[in-house]
Amino acid sequence: MGLKRNVVLMLTLTVIMYTGEKLWERFIPKYLDEVGTSVLIIGGFGFLQNFLGAVWALPGGYLADLLGSRKAFLLFNILAVFGYAIAIVFESWLAVFVGMLFFFGWSNVALPGSMSLITKTLGRDKTVMGISMHSIIRRFPMIAGPLAGGWLIMNYGLVLGIKIAFGISIIFSIAGMFFINKLTDDSQKEKPEKLHPVVLWRSFDKKLKNLLISDILIRFCEQIPYVFVVIWCMNVVKVTAGDFGILTAIEMLTSALIYIPVASFSDRLEKKPFVVITFLFFTVFPVMLYFSGSFGLLAIAFIIRGLKEFGEPTRKALILELSVKNAEARSFGLYYFIRDGIVAFAGFLGGALWLVSPELNLFTAFGFGVLGTLMFALFGKGTEKVVERLR
C-alpha cells in the first residue's frame, strides 16, 4: 500500500490538518446565513474556496520544489494558525473571508507537495496506490469532522460552535508541526530549474490539456451547487445539522471503501475509463439531490456523491504522469491554478442561479456535468508516455 516512512508521516499530518478543517467547512454557508449574510455573499464563499485553491496551488507547487515538502508544510501550518485566529476574534462574514486567505489554503497549498512527495518516495509504478492511500486517509477526517462539528453546533449553537471548531483547528495545526519535523528532507540538492509558469504551460502534454478542459467543466457541475447543498438539506428537506453530519459521513465512507480496489486495477490498466466513470457520478449527483425529499433519499444521493471519488486518485496520477520531469509539484500546482482559477466563478454563478430558483441551480450543474463527461469520453486520452523534458 505504499506505506513508507515519509508517506506515513505525511498521511498523519493530513489526518490532523483535515480533521481540523472539516469540523467547520461544510457548515460555513449556514454560519454565514446565520450572521445575516446575503445569498450572493454565500455564493462568494464558493468563489473564494476555488479562488484560493487556484492562488495557493501554484506557489504551493513552486515552494515544494524549491524548499522541499518539510519546510513548505511548516510554513503552511503557521499561516493556517494565523487565519484561524482572525476568524475567532472577529464575528462577521468578512473575518471568515480574511481568515480563509490563510487557513483554507492549507489543503490546496499542501496538495502539490503531497503528490510530489508520493511520487518521489514510491515511484510512478505505485503512484495511484499512494494517492489512493492519501485520499482514503483524507476521508476519515471528512467523516469524523462533520459529525463532531454537527455535535458542537447542536450543543453550543451555530456561531459559538463554529468558533470552538476554529479553536480546535489551531490546536491541530500546532500538533501537526511535530510530524512535519519528523519528515526526511526531500529538497533537491541542486536548485530546481527555473521555469516561468508560461513556459511550463507550453510544455504541458496535449493529453494533459484535454484532461484539464474536461475537468473544468466537471468542477462547474460540482461547484455551482456546492455551498448550497447544506442549505438545501437543512432548509428545504428540513434535516438537522447532526443529520447532515451523518450524510457527509456516508459520502466519505463510500469513497474510502472504493479507493484500494480501484487503485489495484488502475495502476495496471488504462486510466481513461476510471476517469469517465468518475465524471458520470459528478454529473448524476445534483439531479439526485433535487429528487431527494427525505433523509433516506438524501442518503442515496450522498452515496452517489461519494462514488464520484471512484477515479479521483487515477486522475491525479494521470496529471503526475503527464507532468514535466523534475517539476511535478510545479506542474501539478499550475494545473490546479488554472482549473480552480476558472472554476472559482462557479460560486458566483451558483449564487445567481439560486436566487432565480434552487432547481435552476441544480439542473444547470447537471448540464455542465454532461458536457464535461462527453468531452473527455470523446476526446480525452490516458497515458502512453511521460513528458521527459522541456522542449
Secondary structure as GFF3:
##gff-version 3
##sequence-region A 1 391
A	DSSP	alpha_helix	5	22	.	.	.	ID=ss1
A	DSSP	three_ten_helix	25	27	.	.	.	ID=ss2
A	DSSP	alpha_helix	28	34	.	.	.	ID=ss3
A	DSSP	alpha_helix	39	67	.	.	.	ID=ss4
A	DSSP	alpha_helix	69	89	.	.	.	ID=ss5
A	DSSP	alpha_helix	93	103	.	.	.	ID=ss6
A	DSSP	alpha_helix	106	122	.	.	.	ID=ss7
A	DSSP	three_ten_helix	124	126	.	.	.	ID=ss8
A	DSSP	alpha_helix	127	156	.	.	.	ID=ss9
A	DSSP	alpha_helix	158	182	.	.	.	ID=ss10
A	DSSP	alpha_helix	197	202	.	.	.	ID=ss11
A	DSSP	alpha_helix	206	226	.	.	.	ID=ss12
A	DSSP	alpha_helix	229	231	.	.	.	ID=ss13
A	DSSP	pi_helix	232	236	.	.	.	ID=ss14
A	DSSP	alpha_helix	241	266	.	.	.	ID=ss15
A	DSSP	alpha_helix	272	290	.	.	.	ID=ss16
A	DSSP	alpha_helix	295	307	.	.	.	ID=ss17
A	DSSP	alpha_helix	312	321	.	.	.	ID=ss18
A	DSSP	alpha_helix	328	343	.	.	.	ID=ss19
A	DSSP	alpha_helix	345	356	.	.	.	ID=ss20
A	DSSP	alpha_helix	358	379	.	.	.	ID=ss21
###
